[in-house]
Amino acid sequence: FRTESDRIADSSVELIFADPPYDRDSLSFYADIARIGSRILKPGGSLIAYCGQYLLPDILPIMQAHLRFWWLNACFHSSEHTKARMDSYGIIVNWKPLVWFVKDDRGDRQTFVSDVVSGAPEKSHHEWQQRESDAAYYIEKLTSDHGLVVDFFAGGGTTCVAAQRLGRPWIAFEINPVTAQRADERIRAL
């Protein structure tokens, strides 16, 4: 995505929905998606990214260098087997943050958005897969009928499938060719 996103037109995207890796070595991904987002998002467009709680103090300032922080949302884990154990912290994780940034200002404040999403786990297409319902919720709430959606970490293609089901155009990036092929097959199966 760092090189190929240059092909996305400036101010053409209504929503970036991303799930970068949650380790400290991947902090540069958050900076880069915010930097690229500041160019490709329409004024009022949103960037929502999953992240780990322990990374929030690092993620927020590096993303705020490029976009305006809007809200901290939560993805609630409704199933016991999806809860992670952070042994080094002594924590059982019941939720995961979704950081929400906007370009300039949020465009549509008349559409209310819940700051909590929840549902059954989905891991049938990728080991780190997020729920299609999460992506669909934010796509439906934060894009117009033909608003472009971008996912910089396509994985199993969940954001693409959600966008396609809602009739939204989308662009996605996946560095792993095997994973990209599986996502492509999933999308084509629609």
Disulfide bonds with the S-S distance in Angstrom:
none
